[in-house]
Amino acid sequence: MLPRSWVAGARRPGPTPPAARRSRLYAHLFLWVMQSWLAMFYIGAGYAKLTQKHDLLALMMTWPAQVDTELLRVIGGIETALALFIVAPLMSWSLFRSVMLVGAAGLLADAGGMVVFHTLNGDIFLAAVNCVLLLMSLIILLGRWEWRDHAQLRNATS
């Protein structure tokens, strides 16, 4: 029998140490909790923008008075859809992982745009809330991105 180092082909890695498995499990659970919180927030906010009257929203928050009703409904629909994208892998990880990444990137862009909007309008509290949402979206996007797969693809093409 030939030594393993002489055999051509990829070597199978040995068993994963229990500490590494436990660490990955905790990271996975943390990301799911973050995704759930983010989805609940954006589903609630999007649903309110879709269903409440424009006048009522303008009374509760100052910024809806500055935009049209149609734009408010579009923002609500986009936020609701992106929130559902974030939790779509609950149905099937292999089918909806890329949808989740699109949702996280979309919520990152949405929160970034809202930070700029609220800062320019002087709503510092709402800008701070959107900074937290932006940070949560960034953590989810970076945590769920498979860096190993992309590094292997990059090495294979070069």
Secondary structure, 3 states (H helix, E strand, C coil): CCCHHHCCCCCCCCCCCHHHHHHHHHHHHHHHHHHHHHHHHHHHHHHHHHHCCHHHHHHHCCHHHHCCHHHHHHHHHHHHHHHHHHHHHHCCHHHHHHHHHHHHHHHHHHHHHHHHHHHHHCCHHHHHHHHHHHHHHHHHHHHHCCHHHHHHHHHHHC
